[in-house]
Amino acid sequence: MHRDRVKLRVYITGLVIFGAAAYFIITVSRLHFSDRIIVNGDRGPALRRGFILDRNGCYLAMSIERDSLFANPRKVKDPGAAAAALSPILGISKDILEERLRREKHFVWLKRTIDDTTAARVKKLNIEGLSFKKEMQRVYPAGSLAANLLGFTGVEGRGLEGMEYKFDDLLSGDRVLDASAGDLRAGYNIVLTLDRFAQHQAETGIEEAVKSTGAKQGAVIVMEVKTGRILAIGKYPSFDPNFYYLYGAEQRRNYTVTDSFEPGSTLKIIAMGLLLELFPNLNRTYLCRGSVEVADTTINCIATHGTVTPEDIIRHSCNAGIIQAMRAATKKQYHDFLKRFGFGARTGSEIPGESEGILRPLNQWSGLSKYSMAIGQEISVTSLQLAAAFSAIGNRGIYMVPGILEAVERDGGPAVQSFFPRSRGRVISQATSERLLKMMKLAVETGTGKRAAIAYYIVIGKTGTAQKSSPTGGYLPGRETAIFAGLAPYNDPEICILVVIDEPRGTSGGAAAAPVFARVASRILPFLGTREKYPVTRGEIKKRTTSVRFDGVTMPDLRGLSMAESLTNIWAMRKKFPVTPSFHGSGRIFHQEPPAGTKLVGSMRLKLYLKETK
């Protein structure tokens, strides 16, 4: 009896399995031989990919609905004639279309996401076997603007590179941030810290420089000093993400964060920062004879500078001076100081593909390493690391983590996640920061960074020209990186602009990169509403006679003169020195830069601040 019940169960189970198998076989056969086409997604509207916007709400990436054209080749009566009619409309070869239309299939894509005009022209042909399906197309309204940061999506709408790839789960709606997201009809929008105007100026400036210097490529970063927010991150050559498939990997790569380079003389500011931290009242002088011997190696200087102070070392970018000064610091002190500034590690920004650069462990340093790194050799940094380090100096010694994300927003709703400035704390004292800023001011006024100066603002910075290292050791002849890292305005820095030009022909950081800084800063500062912080004066301004004593060597005292009176004296000075004046305010001069008594050396910019008297 028990055995019969078991047999019955086996028969029933076998019958169920046989029935299910037969059903699947019949269904597959019907689908295979049927002329009916079932396209996934026809059951309801697809989830629209979220937008990417700049901080002012300008669209950088968006998704729009388009028609995609497909065919059932078995229903197309004359594939040759159909292909001939479609070819000029779709911009696809007649042979390619005819081959697709002759396939022994029920479904074949002809062209995805075509524009409305093209779709209307195809519909007018009224060709049997052709159909349309609504799909979302990713478009970039600003073309190549910020393309190396944004990245792009593939034909299926998934992020393949850049921010599109990094935040694909949020943009596509795969990851849910808010509890009320059950009715999502679109992915989350990503709001970046970028400013569209600043980004345009950065990209235009670096494009012009790369073309004029015959360079391989170049990058510009614009960062808010006090918050770490990135306002622009431009690279040239770039690409148009709407047609990303027409460009190579080199153009699509985000050079500003993926590539590292030797920072050259820009790192002298960091080395000097260490010395000022160790010896706050550093006032020594050093002798530059055009070269210096260290660890059985001769390191040349760009010139013979004679006796130099710490200020002169930065102003003239003196190798011999900084190397002699670094003898007072230990290898460990410098290694730890470099790590404090974030070198050798990712900055912590949300930008994908960021490199760590190269800062070798202390046990791999030779007797020469400390001195080589003081002049920017034997170390490799990214543009983002260097911009963050200079921003920390401008922020009175407080290091702010670079940030690119402003918020994540629900479509048509408020932000569901906001991002705020992050700090790693103090890396140098305020006193050290202020002295470094004064040194960089001299570098722009009378040193290697003269071409970074602009009208109406006092800007500061440091130049760098670094040889490119060879994979087999040593350096590649004639191949260099030109760099300028600058801050503005001097009295209270608000932005840091870093310019890096890869392999400019026969030019230096001061000649190639500094003018890019000047071009970008002169346009961005007024747009951001930045005002120069003029020096404060107390008491009445005493009127002066119309003539001042000029000894032919030093800057005269112009305080107390009106604009007209000062010009009479400046024209007399210009007979011997090419002084370029700029006036700020109205009334009588109460402050001048450089101050009276400054030694006149070559071309100089003279800033005069005026105030009304009672």
RAWOBEL-V759178 format. One record per residue. RES is the residue in one small letter. PHI is phi in whole degrees, -180 to 180 (NA if undefined). NEAR is the number of other C-alpha atoms within 8 Angstrom. Layout:
{{RES PHI NEAR} {RES PHI NEAR}}
//
This chain:
{{m NA 4} {h -63 5} {r -66 6} {d -65 7} {r -67 8} {v -65 8} {k -61 8} {l -62 8} {r -63 8} {v -64 8} {y -63 8} {i -65 8} {t -62 8} {g -63 8} {l -65 8} {v -64 8} {i -63 8} {f -63 8} {g -65 8} {a -65 8} {a -64 8} {a -64 8} {y -63 8} {f -65 8} {i -64 8} {i -65 8} {t -64 8} {v -62 8} {s -63 8} {r -64 8} {l -66 8} {h -69 6} {f -99 6} {s -80 8} {d -85 8} {r -79 6} {i -109 8} {i -114 5} {v -106 5} {n -56 5} {g 103 7} {d -74 8} {r -77 5} {g 180 5} {p -66 6} {a -75 7} {l -70 10} {r -75 10} {r -67 14} {g -66 16} {f -87 13} {i -117 12} {l -126 14} {d -85 14} {r -69 11} {n -97 6} {g 89 7} {c -77 8} {y -76 12} {l -104 12} {a -149 11} {m -151 13} {s -119 12} {i -127 8} {e -82 8} {r -134 12} {d -90 14} {s -111 13} {l -98 14} {f -134 13} {a -139 14} {n -106 15} {p -53 16} {r -73 11} {k -101 8} {v -81 14} {k -72 6} {d -130 6} {p -57 11} {g -64 7} {a -67 7} {a -63 11} {a -64 13} {a -64 9} {a -74 9} {l -80 12} {s -53 12} {p -68 8} {i -79 9} {l -86 8} {g 73 6} {i -120 9} {s -54 7} {k -59 10} {d -64 7} {i -66 8} {l -64 13} {e -65 12} {e -62 8} {r -67 10} {l -75 13} {r -101 9} {r -68 7} {e -84 6} {k -137 8} {h -97 12} {f -146 9} {v -154 11} {w -75 9} {l -102 9} {k -161 9} {r -92 9} {t 43 11} {i -97 11} {d -75 8} {d -64 8} {t -64 6} {t -64 10} {a -60 10} {a -64 8} {r -66 9} {v -67 10} {k -62 8} {k -65 6} {l -68 7} {n 54 6} {i -88 8} {e -66 7} {g 99 10} {l -99 10} {s -144 7} {f -121 8} {k -133 9} {k -76 8} {e -137 10} {m -94 12} {q -110 11} {r -83 11} {v -129 10} {y -123 12} {p -58 8} {a -93 7} {g 64 9} {s -82 10} {l -60 10} {a 61 9} {a -61 14} {n -68 13} {l -88 10} {l -67 10} {g 78 15} {f -164 14} {t -115 13} {g -86 8} {v -65 7} {e -86 5} {g 85 10} {r -101 11} {g -66 15} {l -112 10} {e -149 11} {g 64 15} {m -64 13} {e -59 15} {y -80 13} {k -60 10} {f -113 9} {d -59 11} {d -67 8} {l -78 13} {l -63 15} {s -87 15} {g 83 14} {d -68 8} {r -109 7} {v -108 8} {l -103 7} {d -117 6} {a -65 6} {s -92 5} {a -88 8} {g -65 5} {d -105 5} {l -59 8} {r -112 7} {a -153 11} {g -69 16} {y -74 15} {n -87 14} {i -107 14} {v -104 14} {l -96 12} {t -79 13} {l -58 13} {d -111 11} {r -58 9} {f -67 7} {a -62 12} {q -62 15} {h -63 9} {q -65 11} {a -64 15} {e -69 13} {t -65 8} {g -64 11} {i -75 16} {e -63 12} {e -61 8} {a -69 13} {v -62 15} {k -69 8} {s -73 7} {t -100 10} {g 66 9} {a -76 14} {k -74 9} {q -167 11} {g -159 16} {a -145 15} {v -136 16} {i -122 18} {v -118 14} {m -132 15} {e -72 13} {v -64 15} {k -84 8} {t -121 10} {g 83 15} {r -67 12} {i -90 14} {l -89 13} {a -156 14} {i -147 15} {g -106 14} {k -145 16} {y -138 12} {p -74 8} {s -118 10} {f -156 11} {d -101 10} {p -65 12} {n -66 9} {f -133 7} {y -57 10} {y -70 5} {l -89 5} {y -118 9} {g -87 7} {a -63 6} {e -65 5} {q -74 10} {r -81 13} {r -70 8} {n -88 11} {y -54 9} {t -65 14} {v -121 13} {t -85 11} {d -102 10} {s -117 12} {f -153 11} {e -74 14} {p -81 15} {g 59 12} {s -70 15} {t -62 15} {l -77 12} {k -62 13} {i -64 11} {i -67 10} {a -62 12} {m -66 11} {g -60 12} {l -61 11} {l -62 14} {l -72 11} {e -70 10} {l -76 7} {f -132 7} {p -55 9} {n -105 5} {l -56 8} {n -139 6} {r -71 6} {t -118 8} {y -132 11} {l -108 10} {c -105 14} {r -103 9} {g 97 11} {s -164 12} {v -148 12} {e -96 8} {v -152 9} {a 51 6} {d 60 5} {t -130 6} {t -98 8} {i -110 10} {n -85 9} {c -107 11} {i -74 8} {a -163 6} {t -96 9} {h -95 11} {g 71 8} {t -76 8} {v -129 13} {t -94 10} {p -55 13} {e -64 9} {d -66 10} {i -59 13} {i -75 14} {r -60 15} {h -97 10} {s 54 12} {c -85 15} {n -65 13} {a -61 15} {g -66 13} {i -69 15} {i -67 12} {q -63 8} {a -66 9} {m -72 12} {r -64 7} {a -82 6} {a -110 9} {t -90 8} {k -61 8} {k -64 7} {q -60 9} {y -72 12} {h -60 9} {d -64 8} {f -68 9} {l -63 10} {k -67 10} {r -61 8} {f -84 9} {g 93 11} {f -74 14} {g 85 12} {a -148 9} {r -65 12} {t -72 10} {g 99 7} {s -71 9} {e -90 7} {i -79 11} {p -72 7} {g 82 8} {e -69 8} {s -88 11} {e -86 10} {g 72 15} {i -134 10} {l -131 8} {r -66 8} {p -58 6} {l -58 8} {n -71 4} {q -103 6} {w -80 10} {s -92 6} {g -67 6} {l -94 9} {s -58 9} {k -57 13} {y -77 10} {s -64 10} {m -71 11} {a -64 15} {i -106 14} {g 84 15} {q -113 12} {e 62 8} {i -145 13} {s -127 13} {v -129 15} {t -99 15} {s -59 13} {l -67 11} {q -62 12} {l -69 11} {a -64 14} {a -66 14} {a -66 11} {f -68 12} {s -64 18} {a -62 14} {i -64 14} {g -69 15} {n -92 12} {r 59 11} {g 98 14} {i -97 13} {y -86 16} {m -107 16} {v -71 14} {p -60 14} {g -133 12} {i -121 12} {l -100 10} {e -100 12} {a -167 12} {v -116 12} {e -118 13} {r -75 11} {d -58 9} {g 75 4} {g -133 6} {p -79 6} {a -68 9} {v -99 10} {q -154 8} {s -115 8} {f -117 7} {f -122 5} {p -56 10} {r -119 8} {s -123 8} {r -98 8} {g 89 7} {r -79 8} {v -109 10} {i -143 12} {s -72 10} {q -64 8} {a -63 7} {t -64 13} {s -58 15} {e -63 9} {r -72 8} {l -65 12} {l -63 12} {k -65 8} {m -64 11} {m -69 13} {k -65 13} {l -65 12} {a -62 17} {v -83 18} {e -72 11} {t -134 13} {g -116 10} {t -74 12} {g -104 15} {k -55 12} {r -76 10} {a -90 15} {a -65 12} {i -135 10} {a -76 7} {y 76 8} {y -133 9} {i -92 13} {v -114 14} {i -136 17} {g 171 14} {k -141 16} {t -89 17} {g -156 14} {t -131 13} {a -116 13} {q -70 13} {k -92 11} {s -76 8} {s -94 8} {p -60 4} {t -96 4} {g 107 6} {g 78 6} {y -124 8} {l -83 9} {p -65 5} {g 74 6} {r -119 9} {e -135 11} {t -117 17} {a -99 19} {i -135 19} {f -141 17} {a -115 15} {g -135 13} {l -130 16} {a -158 14} {p -79 14} {y -61 12} {n -66 8} {d -156 8} {p -56 12} {e -110 12} {i -130 12} {c -115 18} {i -121 14} {l -111 15} {v -120 16} {v -129 13} {i -121 17} {d -91 11} {e 60 12} {p -71 17} {r -82 7} {g 58 5} {t -143 9} {s -112 13} {g -62 14} {g -67 17} {a -87 9} {a -98 15} {a -89 17} {a -59 17} {p -62 11} {v -66 13} {f -56 14} {a -60 12} {r -64 9} {v -68 11} {a -63 11} {s -66 10} {r -96 9} {i -77 11} {l -58 10} {p -64 9} {f -62 7} {l -78 6} {g 80 6} {t -73 8} {r -115 6} {e -64 9} {k -88 7} {y -73 6} {p -61 5} {v -90 4} {t -120 6} {r -116 4} {g 82 4} {e -80 5} {i -91 9} {k -81 5} {k -70 7} {r -118 7} {t -71 6} {t -78 7} {s -122 7} {v -126 9} {r -80 6} {f -121 9} {d -87 6} {g 82 6} {v -126 7} {t -119 11} {m -69 12} {p -77 10} {d -90 9} {l -102 10} {r -64 10} {g 95 11} {l -89 14} {s -81 10} {m -60 11} {a -63 7} {e -65 10} {s -68 11} {l -62 8} {t -58 9} {n -74 10} {i -67 10} {w -62 8} {a -66 8} {m -65 12} {r -67 9} {k -65 7} {k -115 7} {f -130 11} {p -77 10} {v -84 11} {t -112 8} {p -90 9} {s -139 10} {f -112 10} {h -130 9} {g 94 7} {s -142 9} {g 111 10} {r -118 16} {i -70 16} {f -116 12} {h -154 11} {q -139 13} {e -137 7} {p -72 8} {p -71 9} {a -58 10} {g 96 8} {t -68 8} {k -69 7} {l -82 9} {v -134 7} {g 62 7} {s -72 9} {m -135 12} {r -103 9} {l -114 11} {k -100 11} {l -120 13} {y -107 14} {l -117 14} {k -146 10} {e -68 7} {t -103 7} {k -74 2}}
//
